[in-house]
Structure formats: C-alpha cells, structure tokens
Amino acid sequence: GGWHRALADIDTECWKASWAAILVRDVPFGGLQVAAYAEAKQRLQEAALRLHELGSDLGSGVSELAADAVAPLPPPPVIEGLPLDLLAGVFAGALAAALTTPLDVLVTHATTQDAPADGSRPRGAVQLGVDLVREQGACTLLRGITCRTLYYAPLIGVFFGLYEHFRRVLS
C-alpha cells in the first residue's frame, strides 16, 4: 500500500530523531495539562466562593442600610460542574500549549529535516534548538504560539469538561 512506500522513503535515523522530539514535546504537554487543570479548577472554585461570599455580604449590607427601599442583591452564581470543568480545561490547555510551543517548533524541524548527505546522524532536538537559536534568534522557538494556544485551549477544555461530566454520570 501507499504507507509502505511512504515509510520506505523515510530515513530510519530521521524517523527516530522525529519520534524522540515528539516524546520530548508530548510528555511535558500532557503533564502540564493535568497539573494546570487541577490548579485552575481549585483556584476557580475558590474565586467563585469568594464572589459568592462577597455577594452575600453586599446584599445583606444593602438591606441593612436601606431596609425595604432596596431589595438585597442576589449572590453571584457559583461555578460548578461542566462550566467549571470546561473553563479550567481551557486555562490548562492554553497554558500547556503556550509553554510547550518551543518543543513543538523543534518537533516541526526534526520531522522535516532531510537525512545528512554525508551519512551522519540527523540532528537531535537539542542540536536543532541550538542551531535555530544561533541562526534565527530565540524568538524563533515561539513561532506559532498564538495558533497553537488558540487551537489547544478549547480542545483541552472540551476534553476535561466531557471527561469530568462522564466520570460523574458513570460513577
């Protein structure tokens, strides 16, 4: 089939270098997502609780001052369940995507490099990074950060939102 021909055209050493770079990007990306999601969810819950308490305090203060002239303010809604999970996931996805963009740039260069003409090993991710920074400057490692962040933020938000939703429904 077609994929056999495609694989036959790939230099084995380039393929290994590409996969090493992919692992160097994807393992931190996954770890950052999970850690950032847990932290964002906790902080959003704390912020929602503070807003709820603030709203209750404001509502009771207004009613004490104005008696019946002004109705007390209703407390702000507490974020929980699916909206909380979606929002925390969006934050986690955006943060993980932004922080791993330099690694993604290295993956792109590792997977598109040609095999060295002299038969030597292809450049690994570290050497590619050093060469890119020397040739194009450090900012080159941030190319695509906006697109990557805007792509992964909603994707990871939906992932965590649905994961938590079905975890609650099925437990």
C-alpha distance (Angstrom), angle and dihedral (degrees) to the residues before:
residue distance angle dihedral
G1 . . .
G2 3.77 . .
W3 3.78 96.0 .
H4 3.83 90.6 57.3
R5 3.81 89.2 57.6
A6 3.80 91.1 45.6
L7 3.80 92.0 51.7
A8 3.79 91.6 45.8
D9 3.81 89.4 59.1
I10 3.83 93.1 54.1
D11 3.77 118.9 92.4
T12 3.82 108.0 -124.2
E13 3.80 93.9 -134.9
C14 3.82 91.6 50.3
W15 3.79 89.1 49.6
K16 3.83 91.1 52.4
A17 3.80 92.0 47.4
S18 3.81 89.8 50.4
W19 3.78 93.7 51.4
A20 3.79 92.3 46.8
A21 3.81 89.1 53.9
I22 3.81 91.2 47.0
L23 3.80 91.1 54.1
V24 3.80 91.1 47.1
R25 3.83 87.8 55.6
D26 3.80 102.0 38.1
V27 3.81 100.9 46.1
P28 3.83 94.1 56.4
F29 3.81 90.2 40.0
G30 3.81 91.4 56.6
G31 3.79 93.8 43.4
L32 3.79 92.9 48.5
Q33 3.81 91.2 49.5
V34 3.79 93.7 54.7
A35 3.80 94.8 43.2
A36 3.81 93.6 44.7
Y37 3.81 91.5 46.7
A38 3.80 92.8 53.4
E39 3.81 91.6 46.7
A40 3.83 94.3 45.0
K41 3.79 92.2 48.2
Q42 3.80 92.1 50.9
R43 3.82 93.5 46.5
L44 3.81 92.8 46.2
Q45 3.81 90.5 50.8
E46 3.82 90.5 49.5
A47 3.81 91.7 47.8
A48 3.81 91.5 48.3
L49 3.80 90.1 50.3
R50 3.82 91.3 50.1
L51 3.81 90.4 49.1
H52 3.79 90.2 48.9
E53 3.82 91.2 50.9
L54 3.80 91.0 45.4
G55 3.80 91.0 50.6
S56 3.79 91.4 49.3
D57 3.81 91.1 48.7
L58 3.80 91.9 48.3
G59 3.78 92.4 47.2
S60 3.79 93.8 51.0
G61 3.81 92.4 44.0
V62 3.76 92.3 52.9
S63 3.79 92.6 47.6
E64 3.81 91.9 49.8
L65 3.80 92.5 50.1
A66 3.75 99.7 41.6
A67 3.80 99.3 28.3
D68 3.77 106.6 -163.4
A69 3.81 96.5 -14.0
V70 3.82 93.6 84.9
A71 3.78 124.7 32.6
P72 3.81 114.1 -127.3
L73 3.79 115.7 -100.1
P74 3.79 114.4 -106.1
P75 3.79 113.5 -119.3
P76 3.79 115.5 -101.5
P77 3.80 114.6 -98.9
V78 3.78 115.4 -91.6
I79 3.81 113.3 -123.5
E80 3.77 110.7 -128.1
G81 3.78 141.7 138.6
L82 3.78 119.9 16.9
P83 3.84 97.4 -3.6
L84 3.81 90.7 52.6
D85 3.80 92.4 47.0
L86 3.81 92.5 47.7
L87 3.80 93.4 48.4
A88 3.82 94.0 45.8
G89 3.80 89.0 47.7
V90 3.79 91.9 51.8
F91 3.81 90.5 52.9
A92 3.81 91.2 46.1
G93 3.79 93.5 48.4
A94 3.78 93.3 47.9
L95 3.80 93.3 48.5
A96 3.81 95.4 45.3
A97 3.81 92.1 46.1
A98 3.80 93.6 48.6
L99 3.80 94.6 46.5
T100 3.81 93.9 48.3
T101 3.80 96.5 45.0
P102 3.83 92.7 101.8
L103 3.80 88.5 55.2
D104 3.80 90.1 48.6
V105 3.80 90.1 53.1
L106 3.80 88.6 53.1
V107 3.81 90.5 50.0
T108 3.79 90.3 52.6
H109 3.79 91.6 51.7
A110 3.81 93.2 43.1
T111 3.80 93.1 51.5
T112 3.79 94.6 46.3
Q113 3.80 99.7 44.0
D114 3.78 118.3 112.3
A115 3.78 121.9 -127.3
P116 3.82 110.6 -92.3
A117 3.80 111.1 -97.2
D118 3.80 92.3 -135.3
G119 3.82 92.2 60.2
S120 3.81 94.5 -111.2
R121 3.79 122.3 136.6
P122 3.81 117.6 -79.2
R123 3.78 117.7 -107.1
G124 3.79 115.3 -85.7
A125 3.80 124.1 -134.9
V126 3.81 94.3 -90.4
Q127 3.80 94.1 50.1
L128 3.80 90.4 44.7
G129 3.81 89.5 52.8
V130 3.80 92.9 49.1
D131 3.81 91.4 48.0
L132 3.82 93.2 46.6
V133 3.80 93.3 50.3
R134 3.80 91.8 46.3
E135 3.82 93.8 47.5
Q136 3.83 102.2 35.5
G137 3.81 107.3 14.6
A138 3.80 132.0 -106.7
C139 3.81 93.5 -74.7
T140 3.79 89.6 69.2
L141 3.82 87.6 75.3
L142 3.82 88.8 64.7
R143 3.79 96.1 55.0
G144 3.77 109.8 133.3
I145 3.81 95.5 15.4
T146 3.81 93.1 132.8
C147 3.81 95.3 48.8
R148 3.80 92.5 43.2
T149 3.80 92.4 49.0
L150 3.81 94.0 45.8
Y151 3.80 90.0 47.9
Y152 3.80 98.2 48.6
A153 3.82 100.5 36.8
P154 3.83 96.4 71.6
L155 3.81 92.5 32.7
I156 3.80 93.4 56.6
G157 3.81 90.4 40.3
V158 3.80 90.4 57.7
F159 3.81 91.0 43.5
F160 3.81 94.6 54.3
G161 3.79 92.7 38.0
L162 3.80 93.0 54.7
Y163 3.80 93.5 38.8
E164 3.81 92.4 54.6
H165 3.81 92.7 40.7
F166 3.80 93.9 54.0
R167 3.79 91.4 41.0
R168 3.82 88.4 58.1
V169 3.81 93.8 42.9
L170 3.80 95.1 47.7
S171 3.81 97.5 43.3
